[in-house]
Amino acid sequence: SSRFPSTLSTARAACCGTRTATSASISTTNATSLILGHRDPQVTAALQAQAEKGTAFANPTEPEVELASLLTAALPSLQRLRFTNSGTEGVALALRAARAFTGKSKIAKTEGAYHGTSDHASISVTLRVSEAGMPSSQGLTAKTLDDMIIIPFNDAAAARRIIEQHGDDLAAVIVEPVMAGIGYVPAEAAFLEALREACDGQRTLLIFDEVQTLRMAPGGAQQWYDVVPDMSCLGKIIGGGMPVGAFGGRADVMAAFDATEGAPAIPHGGTFNGNPMTMQAGLATMRQLTPEVYERINERGETLRHQLRKWRAAPGCRFASAASRRSSACKLTDRPVTTYRSAQGQDEALRQKLFLHLLNEGIT
């Protein structure tokens, strides 16, 4: 029908008006990028003020430096930082930097994890076990597939064994500390610690994809787990609702992008990288995210999770809730979901019915 999918036209806080003259409650806040909700007054004011000054320049700007300083202060592992226009770009460049620094070609990722849509990230993304380890897109080369190593999520022993087996060729291991693609399933601390130890023993870089998990704490998941990666990829909330991405990490790794003394080992240009509109929106957002605000958001998430647990206890109710700090998801199975494999076998027909019901109730 004309109501499916809905087309949104305006938004305020957590409510949107649609072109069909209905009101929609936005539960995903633009794929989690709007941590303060739609049309936050401070973000809107910052964008309006910057638009009067200019929207894009071919030179660095003060807001770019200020946001970079804020992020590197919050995440001490970011000794150097560069901005992109999406998380996909940030991941692609982080992987390239790892290959350049180590002189190795292969990349390891966890089974079923989503890290954007660059070539190397587009392997083993599907939720179907029968296609695990396969490309999720056409147009990828056999060499790209050969360069990817897949490790099981939350299986520390198996991950360590695979990393050690491929260590001579393995440039980096990239991981989401909370795996969003299977319903915001948090990594076990022992799993992340095993990755860190295995990478250290193989001269392999550990990359945290914190595009979504930066909302866990001011210092992201690496602060929460107390595991320090060599590089991190950021996005979503750091742009305040504008297109954004970032990547950074150890100074010796990021030195490949340094153009102060001649052509860099890895050129990185982009017409809109670090543009002042995005930087101002990001600053207006990140400056509001005090520890108290983070805790208030978490309390609201816990209220939702408590209600989901009550529903799960009802007779005939078949779903499990997977949750991390500030992110929750319903899994349509009566089994706990802790890994990619345990996320399989859900009731897809019920999922579609639930989706349509929520859409009809104005929840998108």
C-alpha positions, -999 to +999 in steps of 0.1 A: +000+000+000+010+037-001+017+035+037+045+008+032+071+020+033+063+053+050+079+085+037+090+109+064+090+146+060+095+163+094+108+153+128+108+167+163+124+150+193+113+113+189+082+120+168+080+125+131+053+136+107+049+116+076+037+125+041+006+104+049-003+129+076+004+103+104+027+105+134+056+081+137+076+074+168+111+068+156+127+040+176+160+037+157+167+075+156+182+072+121+201+040+128+212+052+162+230+083+148+207+108+166+215+101+202+197+133+214+167+127+191+155+146+161+159+184+159+178+189+191+178+227+197+215+231+202+224+210+171+199+230+150+213+263+163+248+252+155+239+242+120+221+275+113+250+296+126+275+277+105+254+279+074+256+317+077+295+314+077+298+288+050+291+251+045+324+237+032+360+249+028+391+234+012+411+241+044+410+228+079+385+246+102+383+253+139+353+230+145+372+202+129+401+207+153+378+211+183+358+179+176+390+159+170+404+172+203+372+162+221+373+127+207+410+121+213+405+132+249+376+108+254+394+079+237+431+079+247+439+052+222+432+078+194+467+093+193+458+105+157+424+109+141+411+116+106+375+123+095+356+107+067+320+110+055+308+076+066+316+047+088+322+026+057+350+049+046+365+049+081+366+011+082+381+008+047+409+033+055+417+017+088+421-017+071+443-001+045+464+014+072+468-019+089+480-036+057+504-007+050+518-008+086+522-046+089+531-054+053+505-082+056+474-087+034+447-106+053+420-092+076+400-112+101+364-103+111+338-120+132+312-142+115+280-122+105+294-088+116+285-056+097+313-031+091+299-011+063+299-019+026+335-017+014+348-048-003+366-064+025+338-057+050+312-073+026+322-109+035+303-130+060+276-105+068+245-126+060+226-141+089+222-175+070+246-200+083+246-218+049+262-187+034+286-179+063+319-167+051+306-159+016+303-124+000+271-105+008+274-086-025+281-092-061+311-075-077+337-087-052+369-104-065+382-138-056+413-122-041+391-101-017+374-133-005+408-150-001+421-121+020+393-124+046+396-147+076+364-154+096+364-160+133+335-170+156+321-143+179+324-149+216+345-180+212+378-170+227+396-203+222+387-207+185+394-170+178+429-173+193+436-205+174+426-190+141+446-158+146+477-178+155+472-200+125+471-171+101+494-147+120+521-145+094+496-131+069+471-113+092+473-075+092+443-068+115+414-082+134+383-060+133+355-065+158+323-048+170+325-049+208+287-052+207+276-071+176+247-050+162+238-073+133+226-101+155+207-078+179+232-059+199+249-089+215+277-078+238+311-094+235+323-114+265+352-096+282+373-128+279+367-128+241+380-092+236+409-099+259+418-130+239+418-110+207+441-084+222+465-110+235+465-130+202+471-099+181+500-088+204+516-122+198+514-120+160+522-083+152+486-080+141+466-048+147+433-050+167+406-026+154+375-018+173+345-008+152+329+017+176+306+033+150+277+023+172+293+015+206+306+050+213+272+055+228+280+030+256+302+055+275+322+087+269+352+065+259+331+039+241+332+002+245+370+002+250+364+022+282+337-001+293+357-033+287+391-018+295+406-033+264+427-009+243+427-014+205+454-003+181+428+015+159+392+026+162+365+034+137+338+060+147+306+074+131+269+079+139+267+101+170+299+121+164+282+138+134+250+149+153+228+136+125+251+147+096+271+124+073+303+114+092+329+088+099+363+088+115+392+065+122+424+067+142+447+051+166+484+047+173+506+075+160+530+051+143+502+035+123+485+068+114+519+083+103+511+067+069+487+096+063+510+124+073+516+148+044+536+174+063+569+164+048+559+152+014+535+127-003+520+104+023+523+067+021+484+065+020+468+095+003+435+105+019+414+132+003+378+140+003+358+171-007+336+170+024+359+153+050+356+173+082+333+198+067+322+225+092+285+217+091+291+181+103+317+192+127+294+218+143+266+193+146+290+168+161+303+193+186+269+204+197+260+167+203+291+154+220+294+184+243+259+175+257+269+139+264+280+143+300+283+112+322+249+121+337+233+121+302+249+088+293+235+073+326+200+088+320+200+072+285+210+039+300+183+041+326+157+045+298+172+015+281+169-006+312+133+004+316+126-010+281+146-041+288+127-047+320+094-045+301+106-069+275+116-094+301+081-092+316+066-099+282+089-128+277+076-144+309+040-144+295+026-178+284+032-186+247+056-157+242+087-168+222+114-142+221+147-134+237+160-099+243+197-092+236+210-060+251+240-039+258+242-006+275+219+018+256+210-007+228+184-034+228+168-058+204+141-085+204+151-119+190+122-141+180+134-172+196+131-188+230+169-194+232+195-170+246+214-152+219+251-148+226+267-157+193+261-155+155+251-192+154+227-189+183+209-161+165+198-185+138+164-202+134+142-173+144+106-170+134+109-149+103+071-149+096+065-135+131+092-109+125+074-096+095+041-095+113+057-077+142+073-052+118+040-044+101+022-041+134+047-016+147+045+003+115+007+005+117+011+017+153+033+046+141+066+030+153+094+028+128 
